[in-house]
Amino acid sequence: WLVGTQGANPRRLTTCAPSSCSGVAFSPRGDLLAYERREPGVAPEAPARMWLYDLASGASAPLFEDERIQGYDPRFSPDGSQVALYDTASQSIRVTALDTGESSLIGSQLGEVGAFSPDGESLVFPDIRAVGRQYFPELWLVRVDAPRRITALRGEAQEDFAPAWSPDGGTIAFASRRIDRTEGFASQLMLYDVESGTVEQLTDDTRYNQTAFVWHASGERLLVQRFELSGANAGPALWVYELATGEM
């Protein structure tokens, strides 16, 4: 369904029954929808075929002719020219150009698509790393047109997750905590400089998990979801971090 932000003029876009349609993503220009379509009897968490819906014409068709290409979590690149999804069969992030239909596969075991850079040329995503008998997420930065790993954002035994690109594409905010817990259980807000490869820790409050970051369009502040670890009935709260002053 499509509905105005104030709840006005709801209208149905597709009649999927007996199939199930979900997992919708808007293209940046607002002219296309990518969505997951599962056949009858397939569980909601199972892989699905990816479809595209054209809002101008009302036409809807599979993104791939090959029915074996299935996955979840579709995401458009910032310019709308590419769609990324997690391809369960190949255990890869599949990035497909809409004009040519050509795909790049980026291997990932964790099953998260990650985030496009503002220019659409790179992806940052979490993947699994083994240290002894422990497994934890670390972040990888890759070029979409050259599907190979460029560099891990952290070389130490850290859990790194929740990446978010700055509007200019020069910085990635992410959450991190040590797997040995020598600095507590809280994840802290970090900044990765894409050009220099340096990492800066912005918070060190062991009482709060810092995660789920969204940049302001100016690049001067971050919206941060914080969760108090000590409170028995604590819930998530939203805070704003000012980069110029370091104030939360």
Legacy VTK file of the C-alpha trace (Angstrom):
# vtk DataFile Version 3.0
C-alpha trace
ASCII
DATASET POLYDATA
POINTS 248 float
0.000 0.000 0.000
0.964 3.656 -0.516
-0.266 6.252 1.975
0.482 9.913 2.606
2.607 10.770 5.627
-0.457 12.242 7.332
-2.476 9.091 6.637
-4.337 10.461 3.612
-5.354 8.666 0.394
-4.205 5.090 1.038
-4.151 2.961 -2.107
-3.149 -0.588 -2.790
-0.232 -1.019 -5.172
-0.048 -4.798 -5.550
-2.307 -7.777 -5.083
0.171 -10.420 -4.010
-2.168 -13.108 -2.727
-1.639 -15.988 -2.420
2.003 -14.840 -2.304
3.336 -12.562 0.445
4.956 -9.176 -0.258
7.123 -7.286 2.244
10.544 -5.684 2.750
9.851 -2.538 0.705
12.551 0.016 -0.235
11.932 3.340 -2.038
14.323 4.485 -4.747
15.897 7.909 -4.035
13.840 9.541 -6.808
10.664 7.934 -5.495
9.787 6.343 -8.838
10.535 2.693 -8.002
9.915 0.290 -5.165
11.991 -2.814 -4.529
10.247 -5.490 -2.496
10.424 -9.123 -1.418
7.835 -11.557 -2.788
7.465 -15.026 -1.246
5.432 -17.851 -2.680
2.569 -19.452 -0.666
3.758 -21.455 2.318
7.191 -19.792 2.520
8.028 -18.464 5.987
8.345 -14.655 6.394
12.015 -14.960 7.396
12.887 -17.187 4.409
14.622 -15.847 1.269
12.404 -14.282 -1.388
12.508 -13.214 -5.024
13.132 -9.531 -5.475
10.587 -7.510 -7.489
10.449 -3.918 -8.751
7.294 -1.792 -8.871
7.075 1.258 -11.149
4.940 3.904 -9.432
4.232 5.802 -12.666
2.969 2.858 -14.730
1.894 0.463 -11.988
3.944 -2.313 -13.625
5.629 -4.875 -11.397
8.163 -7.521 -12.409
10.972 -9.644 -10.909
14.366 -7.952 -10.666
16.058 -11.169 -11.880
14.861 -13.605 -14.542
16.646 -16.406 -12.709
14.228 -17.663 -10.045
17.114 -19.123 -8.063
18.402 -15.664 -7.132
16.706 -14.986 -3.817
17.468 -12.908 -0.780
16.247 -10.094 1.430
16.770 -6.483 2.585
16.813 -4.564 -0.738
18.541 -1.171 -0.737
18.996 1.387 -3.522
22.251 3.235 -4.087
22.001 7.008 -3.442
21.615 7.785 -7.175
19.066 4.992 -7.675
21.101 3.211 -10.347
21.848 0.087 -8.277
20.009 -2.268 -5.947
21.796 -4.267 -3.258
20.383 -7.254 -1.409
21.710 -10.175 0.572
21.851 -13.242 -1.710
21.380 -16.264 0.550
22.414 -18.926 -1.980
25.851 -17.415 -2.612
26.213 -15.921 0.899
27.014 -12.612 -0.722
25.841 -9.053 -0.978
24.584 -8.837 -4.572
24.816 -5.353 -6.116
22.924 -5.061 -9.426
22.991 -2.217 -11.950
19.418 -1.503 -13.088
20.395 -0.358 -16.589
22.467 -3.428 -17.520
21.319 -6.092 -15.055
24.957 -6.915 -14.275
25.717 -7.970 -10.695
28.740 -7.894 -8.406
28.964 -10.363 -5.525
30.653 -9.394 -2.264
31.133 -12.365 0.058
29.701 -11.956 3.562
28.683 -14.555 6.140
26.807 -12.263 8.513
23.911 -11.584 6.152
23.716 -7.781 6.348
23.759 -5.542 3.268
25.496 -2.625 4.978
25.431 0.922 3.603
26.284 2.571 0.273
28.706 5.476 0.233
27.089 8.765 -0.894
28.615 8.375 -4.377
27.359 4.777 -4.651
30.815 3.433 -5.479
31.561 1.693 -2.171
29.862 -0.359 0.535
30.662 -0.684 4.205
29.249 -3.790 5.879
29.787 -6.036 8.922
31.124 -9.553 8.509
32.168 -12.360 10.847
35.715 -12.810 12.113
36.887 -15.762 14.230
39.314 -15.291 17.108
39.941 -18.678 18.682
36.522 -20.044 19.488
34.876 -16.631 19.520
33.099 -14.968 16.627
32.428 -11.275 16.366
31.515 -8.680 13.705
34.055 -6.413 12.050
33.560 -3.814 9.335
34.806 -4.072 5.770
35.009 -1.401 3.081
34.725 -2.501 -0.546
34.485 -0.985 -4.000
31.247 -2.062 -5.687
32.815 -2.219 -9.149
35.738 -4.296 -7.882
34.302 -6.839 -5.441
37.300 -7.467 -3.255
38.019 -6.569 0.317
40.062 -3.408 0.609
40.700 -3.157 4.332
39.218 -4.098 7.673
38.385 -0.999 9.638
39.872 -2.484 12.805
42.760 -4.913 13.083
42.331 -5.656 16.776
39.913 -8.012 18.518
36.973 -5.650 18.435
33.261 -5.933 17.710
32.526 -3.280 15.069
28.994 -2.742 13.745
26.259 -0.217 12.826
28.200 1.743 10.140
26.837 5.081 8.852
28.439 7.231 6.121
28.838 10.973 6.549
27.075 13.063 3.866
30.363 13.878 2.110
31.476 10.221 2.129
34.736 11.013 3.931
33.872 9.527 7.319
32.099 6.455 8.685
30.551 6.447 12.154
30.262 3.038 13.798
29.887 1.275 17.139
32.720 -0.707 18.710
33.578 -2.639 21.865
36.377 -4.989 22.865
35.529 -8.669 22.851
37.603 -9.236 25.999
35.353 -6.689 27.782
38.357 -5.018 29.440
36.622 -1.687 28.786
33.167 -2.888 29.845
30.147 -4.116 27.932
29.162 -0.797 26.357
29.706 -0.099 22.663
31.238 3.285 21.920
30.878 5.765 19.060
33.857 5.711 16.696
34.794 7.638 13.536
36.746 6.121 10.631
38.512 8.464 8.200
38.173 6.852 4.765
41.187 8.602 3.223
43.705 8.162 6.039
42.346 4.929 7.517
42.557 6.319 11.065
39.993 5.584 13.772
38.954 8.062 16.480
36.954 7.125 19.578
34.392 9.800 20.441
32.678 8.370 23.537
33.973 6.436 26.551
30.918 6.186 28.809
30.734 2.568 30.007
27.151 3.037 31.207
25.649 3.322 27.715
25.594 1.374 24.490
25.982 3.790 21.560
24.518 2.515 18.295
22.145 3.230 15.365
23.729 6.420 14.018
22.204 8.927 11.567
24.152 11.914 10.238
22.713 15.402 9.974
22.823 16.692 6.377
25.454 19.256 7.401
27.783 16.534 8.707
28.184 18.514 11.936
26.226 16.233 14.273
25.023 12.681 14.719
21.754 11.272 15.985
22.664 8.444 18.368
20.575 5.728 19.938
21.780 5.106 23.488
20.801 2.299 25.834
21.590 2.384 29.556
23.125 -0.921 30.615
22.755 -0.525 34.386
19.016 0.160 34.595
16.755 -2.867 35.062
13.911 -1.200 33.159
16.003 0.958 30.854
14.961 1.557 27.260
16.579 3.185 24.241
16.819 6.970 24.083
17.808 9.366 21.297
20.698 11.791 21.762
22.529 14.229 19.477
26.336 14.283 19.365
27.956 17.572 18.311
31.228 16.820 16.509
32.695 20.298 16.953
32.344 20.340 20.742
32.131 16.644 21.617
28.967 17.314 23.622
26.171 14.705 23.787
LINES 1 249
248 0 1 2 3 4 5 6 7 8 9 10 11 12 13 14 15 16 17 18 19 20 21 22 23 24 25 26 27 28 29 30 31 32 33 34 35 36 37 38 39 40 41 42 43 44 45 46 47 48 49 50 51 52 53 54 55 56 57 58 59 60 61 62 63 64 65 66 67 68 69 70 71 72 73 74 75 76 77 78 79 80 81 82 83 84 85 86 87 88 89 90 91 92 93 94 95 96 97 98 99 100 101 102 103 104 105 106 107 108 109 110 111 112 113 114 115 116 117 118 119 120 121 122 123 124 125 126 127 128 129 130 131 132 133 134 135 136 137 138 139 140 141 142 143 144 145 146 147 148 149 150 151 152 153 154 155 156 157 158 159 160 161 162 163 164 165 166 167 168 169 170 171 172 173 174 175 176 177 178 179 180 181 182 183 184 185 186 187 188 189 190 191 192 193 194 195 196 197 198 199 200 201 202 203 204 205 206 207 208 209 210 211 212 213 214 215 216 217 218 219 220 221 222 223 224 225 226 227 228 229 230 231 232 233 234 235 236 237 238 239 240 241 242 243 244 245 246 247
